[in-house]
C-alpha cells in the first residue's frame, strides 16, 4: 500500500450514531473533523455525515454504507479515510482491507496533529507516550499487510520507529521509561510552581477550546510570537511571559493547550503535566469564541476538563480559583449579537473583546487587575530606616500608598508605610518578618 502524506486527498466521515448522545450536533462535529483534517495538511476531497442506527462490531458502518464509502473514494480519488469517531482495532483493520485505503479514527487524527505540533522535549515525550498507548491495542497479527513504518509518532508519512510487528513487551518497557521521564518533568514543574509561589507575581492562565483565540490574545498582551493561526491545536506547548497590569507590578501570563470535545483518553493523561499549570494559577481566563455557533457546547467541554483537573467542582461548578470569561472574536459578530452580549456580560462577569483588533483589551486588563487586587489588604508598618531589606521589599512587591517619617524609634529614625498587599504577598511578608 502506498504511503499517505500531507496533501493527500481525504474522505471525512462523521458517524451519527442514534444510540449515543453528543454535545455537538452532527453538522458541528463534521466541521470540527474537517478542521482537524486541515490541521495536518490533507486535502478534504469530500465530507459526509453517515447516520447509524446500529453499530456493526466488525466495521462500525453497515455493509451498504461501506460500499457507498468505496464508491465515494473512487469518485473523489481519495487516498485516506478519516472517521470522526472511535474505531476498534478490528473495525479499522476490516475497513482498510475492504476499502484498500488507509483509515484513521478521531484519536489517530488528533495524535497525528499533536505529534507534528509538539515543539518541546516534554511535549514530544507526552505525544510518544500517548501514541504508544494507542498503538499497543492495535498490534493485530493480520495487520502485517500494511506498511506501518511511518512518520514520527504519526500515521501519515516518513520513516518511523514503531512498526506493527513491534513486540508488546518492548512497547510496555518504552512506555514505562517515558512515564518515569514525565514524572521527572512533573516534579520539575512543581518546583517551578513552588518557586513562583514564593515570588510575588500572580499567575494568569489562559484556557479555552482550541482555536478560541488564546494564543492571539497571549501575543497581543505580551508582544510574543507564539504560533497563532486559524487552525485547531495551533499551539500545544505551554508558554509563559511576564506582563504589566494596572496596580500590579508584574504578572505571569500562561498560554495552555486548547481543549476539544472527546479528547482521546491517552492524551488527557499524557498532557496532564501541561494542564497542571492551570491548577497553580491565581486567575483563570476562559477564552471563548463567541462567533462559533457551538460556543455553549465548547464551554461545557472546557468546564469538564477543568473538573477533571479538580479546579472546578463537578457538581456545583464552583472554583476556588476565580474564572473570568473572555468573550472573544467580537469583530466577527453582527450588531444584534453584540447587543445581546453586552446585555448578558455584566451578569456573567465577562469581558467582550477581539484579540485580533485589540478592541476591549483595556477592559480585559482593567478587570484582571481589579480581580488580582480585590483581596488585597492595607497594612501600616513602622520600620527603622536601617532595615533596608524590608523597606525595599515592601516598595518592590506592594502598592505603597503612603511613606512618611515615623519619628525616632528604639533603633533610630523610622519610616511609617501604608502598603496594599494581596494575600500571597501578605504571607511572604509575614515569613520575611519572622
C-alpha positions in Angstrom: 0.0 0.0 0.0 1.3 3.5 -0.9 2.2 5.8 1.9 -0.2 8.7 2.6 1.4 12.1 3.1 0.5 15.7 3.6 -1.5 16.9 0.6 -3.3 13.5 0.3 -6.9 13.6 -0.7 -9.2 12.6 2.2 -12.7 11.5 2.7 -14.0 12.8 6.1 -16.9 10.8 7.6 -18.9 11.8 10.7 -20.8 8.8 12.1 -24.1 10.0 13.7 -25.0 7.0 16.0 -28.6 7.2 17.2 -27.9 5.4 20.5 -25.2 7.9 21.5 -25.7 11.4 23.0 -23.4 14.2 21.6 -22.6 17.6 23.0 -22.4 19.0 19.4 -24.8 18.3 16.6 -23.7 16.3 13.6 -23.0 19.3 11.4 -20.9 21.0 14.0 -19.0 17.7 14.6 -18.4 17.3 10.9 -17.0 20.9 10.7 -14.7 20.2 13.7 -13.5 17.0 12.0 -12.7 18.9 8.8 -10.8 21.4 10.9 -8.7 18.6 12.4 -8.1 17.2 8.9 -6.9 20.6 7.6 -4.6 20.9 10.6 -2.5 18.0 9.4 -2.4 19.4 5.8 -4.6 16.9 4.0 -7.0 18.0 1.2 -10.6 17.3 2.0 -11.9 15.8 -1.2 -15.4 15.1 0.3 -17.1 15.0 3.7 -20.3 13.5 4.8 -22.5 12.7 7.8 -23.4 9.0 8.0 -26.4 8.1 10.2 -26.0 4.8 12.0 -29.0 3.0 13.6 -27.0 0.2 15.0 -23.2 -0.1 15.2 -21.7 -3.1 13.4 -19.0 -4.7 15.5 -16.8 -5.6 12.5 -16.9 -2.4 10.5 -19.0 0.2 12.5 -20.9 1.0 9.3 -23.5 -1.2 7.7 -22.4 -3.2 4.6 -24.4 -0.9 2.3 -22.7 2.2 3.8 -19.2 0.6 3.4 -20.0 0.1 -0.3 -21.1 3.7 -0.6 -17.8 4.8 1.1 -15.9 2.8 -1.5 -17.8 4.5 -4.3 -17.1 7.9 -2.8 -13.4 7.1 -2.6 -13.3 6.2 -6.3 -15.4 9.2 -7.3 -13.3 11.7 -5.4 -10.0 9.9 -5.8 -9.4 9.6 -2.0 -6.3 8.0 -0.6 -7.2 8.5 3.1 -10.5 7.9 5.1 -10.9 9.9 8.3 -13.7 8.7 10.6 -14.7 11.2 13.3 -15.3 8.6 16.0 -13.5 5.8 17.8 -12.8 2.7 15.8 -11.8 -0.6 17.4 -8.6 -2.2 16.0 -10.8 -4.9 14.3 -13.1 -2.3 12.7 -10.1 -0.2 11.5 -8.4 -3.4 10.0 -11.6 -4.6 8.3 -12.3 -1.2 6.8 -8.8 -0.9 5.4 -8.9 -4.4 4.0 -12.3 -3.8 2.3 -11.6 -0.2 1.1 -7.9 -0.8 0.2 -7.1 2.6 1.8 -5.6 4.0 5.0 -8.3 4.6 7.6 -7.7 6.6 10.8 -10.1 7.5 13.5 -10.5 10.6 15.6 -7.9 9.5 18.2 -5.4 8.7 15.4 -6.1 12.1 13.8 -5.6 14.1 17.0 -2.4 12.1 17.8 -1.1 12.9 14.3 -1.6 16.7 14.9 -0.1 16.5 18.4 2.9 14.6 17.0 3.5 17.3 14.4 3.0 20.3 16.7 4.8 19.3 19.9 7.8 21.6 20.0 9.5 20.9 23.3 11.2 17.7 24.5 8.4 17.4 27.1 5.7 17.7 24.5 7.3 15.0 22.3 7.6 12.7 25.3 3.9 13.2 26.1 2.9 12.6 22.4 5.0 9.5 22.1 3.5 8.0 25.3 0.0 8.7 24.1 0.8 7.2 20.7 2.3 4.0 22.1 -0.7 3.6 24.4 -2.9 3.9 21.3 -0.8 1.6 19.2 -0.4 -1.3 21.7 -4.1 -2.1 21.3 -3.6 -2.3 17.5 -0.9 -4.9 17.4 -3.1 -7.3 15.4 -1.2 -10.1 13.6 -3.3 -9.8 10.4 -2.2 -6.1 10.1 1.2 -7.1 8.7 0.0 -6.5 5.1 0.0 -2.8 5.9 3.1 -0.6 5.6 3.5 0.7 9.2 6.9 2.3 9.1 5.5 5.8 9.1 6.2 9.2 10.4 7.4 10.4 13.8 4.8 9.3 16.2 2.1 9.7 13.5 0.5 7.8 10.7 0.9 9.9 7.6 4.5 10.0 6.4 8.2 9.4 6.8 10.2 6.6 8.3 9.3 6.0 12.0 10.3 3.7 14.8 7.0 2.0 15.7 6.2 -1.0 13.5 3.1 -3.1 13.7 5.3 -6.1 14.4 6.8 -4.4 17.5 6.8 -6.6 20.5 4.3 -5.7 23.2 6.9 -6.1 25.9 9.2 -3.6 24.2 6.3 -1.1 23.9 5.5 -1.6 27.6 9.1 -1.0 28.6 9.3 2.1 26.4 6.1 3.4 28.0 7.4 2.7 31.5 10.6 4.7 30.7 8.5 7.6 29.2 6.3 7.7 32.3 9.4 7.9 34.5 10.8 10.8 32.4 7.4 12.6 32.5 7.2 12.1 36.3 10.5 13.9 36.5 9.0 16.7 34.3 6.1 16.9 36.7 8.4 17.3 39.6 10.4 20.0 37.8 7.2 21.8 37.0 6.1 21.5 40.6 9.4 23.0 41.7 8.9 25.9 39.3 5.4 26.5 40.5 6.6 26.4 44.1 9.3 28.9 43.2 6.7 31.1 41.5 4.6 30.7 44.6 7.4 32.2 46.7 7.8 35.0 44.2 5.3 37.9 44.4 3.9 37.7 40.9 0.4 36.3 40.3 -0.1 33.8 37.5 -2.9 34.3 34.9 -3.7 31.1 32.9 -5.5 31.3 29.6 -7.7 28.3 28.9 -10.3 27.6 26.2 -11.5 25.4 23.4 -9.0 25.0 20.6 -9.0 27.9 18.1 -10.8 30.2 20.6 -8.0 32.8 20.2 -5.9 32.2 23.3 -2.6 32.5 21.5 -3.7 35.6 19.6 -4.6 37.2 23.0 -1.3 36.0 24.5 0.7 37.6 21.7 -1.2 40.9 21.9 -0.6 41.1 25.7 3.0 40.0 25.7 4.4 41.0 22.3 5.4 37.4 21.9 5.3 35.4 18.7 3.5 32.2 19.7 2.1 30.4 16.7 -1.5 31.7 16.3 -3.3 30.6 13.2 -6.9 29.7 12.3 -6.1 26.0 12.9 -7.1 23.5 15.6 -4.3 22.9 18.0 -2.1 25.6 16.5 -0.1 25.6 19.8 0.5 22.7 22.2 3.3 23.5 24.5 2.6 25.9 27.4 4.2 29.3 27.1 4.7 31.8 29.9 5.6 35.5 29.8 5.7 38.4 32.2 3.2 41.3 31.7 2.3 44.5 33.4 -1.1 45.3 34.8 -2.6 48.4 36.3 -1.8 48.5 40.0 0.1 45.2 39.7 3.9 45.4 39.4 4.1 42.2 37.3 2.0 39.2 36.4 2.9 35.9 34.7 0.6 35.0 31.7 0.4 31.3 30.8 -1.0 30.1 27.4 -2.1 26.4 27.6 -3.1 23.7 25.1 -6.6 24.1 23.6 -9.3 21.8 24.7 -11.5 19.8 22.4 -14.6 17.5 22.6 -13.9 13.8 23.0 -10.2 14.3 23.6 -8.6 10.9 23.5 -8.1 9.4 27.0 -4.5 8.7 26.2 -3.9 12.4 25.6 -5.8 13.6 28.7 -3.5 11.5 30.8 -0.3 12.4 28.8 -0.9 16.1 28.8 -1.9 16.4 32.5 1.5 17.8 33.4 1.0 20.6 30.9 -2.5 21.4 32.1 -1.4 21.3 35.7 -0.1 24.8 35.1 -3.8 25.8 35.4 -4.1 24.4 38.9 -1.4 26.8 40.3 -2.9 29.9 38.7 -4.3 32.9 40.6 -6.8 33.7 37.9 -8.1 31.5 35.0 -9.2 33.4 31.9 -11.6 31.3 29.9 -11.3 32.5 26.3 -14.4 31.7 24.3 -15.1 32.0 20.5 -18.5 33.7 20.6 -18.7 33.8 16.8 -18.9 30.0 16.9 -22.5 28.7 16.9 -21.3 25.9 19.2 -19.8 28.1 21.9 -22.1 26.9 24.6 -21.2 23.3 24.0 -17.5 24.2 23.8 -17.8 25.9 27.2 -19.2 22.7 28.6 -16.2 20.8 27.3 -13.8 23.2 28.9 -15.5 23.1 32.2 -15.4 19.3 32.2 -11.7 19.3 31.6 -11.3 21.8 34.5 -13.4 19.5 36.6 -11.1 16.6 35.7 -8.2 18.7 36.9 -10.2 19.3 40.1 -10.1 23.1 39.5 -13.9 23.2 39.2 -16.4 21.3 41.4 -18.2 18.9 39.0 -21.5 19.1 40.9 -21.7 22.8 41.8 -19.4 24.4 39.1 -17.7 26.3 41.9 -14.0 27.1 41.6 -11.5 28.1 44.3 -9.6 29.9 41.6 -11.5 32.9 40.1 -12.5 32.3 36.5 -13.1 35.3 34.1 -14.8 34.6 30.8 -13.3 36.4 27.8 -15.9 36.6 25.1 -13.6 36.8 22.1 -13.9 37.4 18.3 -16.3 40.3 18.7 -15.0 41.5 15.3 -16.8 38.6 13.7 -20.2 39.3 15.3 -23.1 41.3 13.9 -24.8 44.3 15.6 -27.7 42.3 17.1 -25.3 39.7 18.5 -23.1 42.4 20.1 -26.2 43.9 21.7 -27.2 40.6 23.2 -23.6 40.0 24.5 -23.4 43.5 26.1 -26.7 42.8 27.9 -25.5 39.4 29.2 -21.9 40.3 30.0 -22.4 42.1 33.4 -24.3 39.2 35.0 -21.7 36.7 33.7 -18.6 38.6 34.8 -17.4 38.5 31.2 -15.3 40.8 29.1 -16.2 41.3 25.4 -13.2 41.8 23.2 -11.4 40.9 20.0 -7.8 39.7 20.4 -7.2 40.4 16.7 -8.2 44.0 16.6 -7.4 44.8 20.2 -11.0 46.1 20.9 -11.8 45.6 24.6 -8.2 44.8 25.6 -8.2 47.7 28.1 -11.4 46.4 29.7 -9.7 43.0 30.0 -6.5 44.3 31.7 -8.6 46.5 34.0 -10.8 43.6 35.0 -7.9 41.2 35.6 -6.1 43.9 37.7 -9.3 44.5 39.7 -9.6 40.8 40.4 -5.9 40.5 41.4 -6.2 43.4 43.8 -9.7 42.6 45.1 -8.4 40.6 48.1 -5.6 43.0 48.9 -5.3 44.4 52.4 -3.8 47.6 53.6 -1.3 47.4 56.4 0.6 50.1 58.2 4.0 49.4 59.4 6.7 51.4 61.1 10.3 50.2 60.3 13.7 51.5 61.2 15.4 53.3 58.4 18.3 50.9 58.9 16.0 48.0 58.0 16.7 48.4 54.3 15.7 44.8 53.4 12.1 45.0 54.5 11.7 48.6 53.3 13.0 47.7 49.9 10.8 44.5 49.8 7.6 46.5 50.5 8.4 49.0 47.8 9.2 46.3 45.3 6.3 44.0 46.0 3.5 46.0 47.5 1.5 49.0 46.4 2.9 51.7 48.8 0.1 54.2 49.4 2.0 56.4 51.9 5.6 56.6 53.0 6.4 59.2 55.7 8.6 60.0 58.6 7.8 57.7 61.5 9.8 59.6 64.1 12.6 58.4 66.4 12.4 54.7 67.4 14.3 52.4 69.6 16.9 51.8 66.9 17.0 55.3 65.4 14.8 57.1 62.8 11.9 55.2 61.3 9.6 55.3 58.3 5.8 54.8 58.5 4.4 53.0 55.5 0.8 52.2 54.4 1.0 49.4 51.9 -1.6 47.4 50.0 -0.7 43.7 49.7 -2.6 40.7 48.3 -2.9 37.5 50.3 0.1 35.9 48.7 2.3 39.0 49.4 1.0 39.2 53.0 2.1 35.6 53.6 5.5 36.3 52.1 5.9 39.5 54.2 4.9 37.5 57.3 7.7 35.0 56.6 10.1 37.8 56.0 9.3 39.4 59.4 9.6 36.0 61.1 
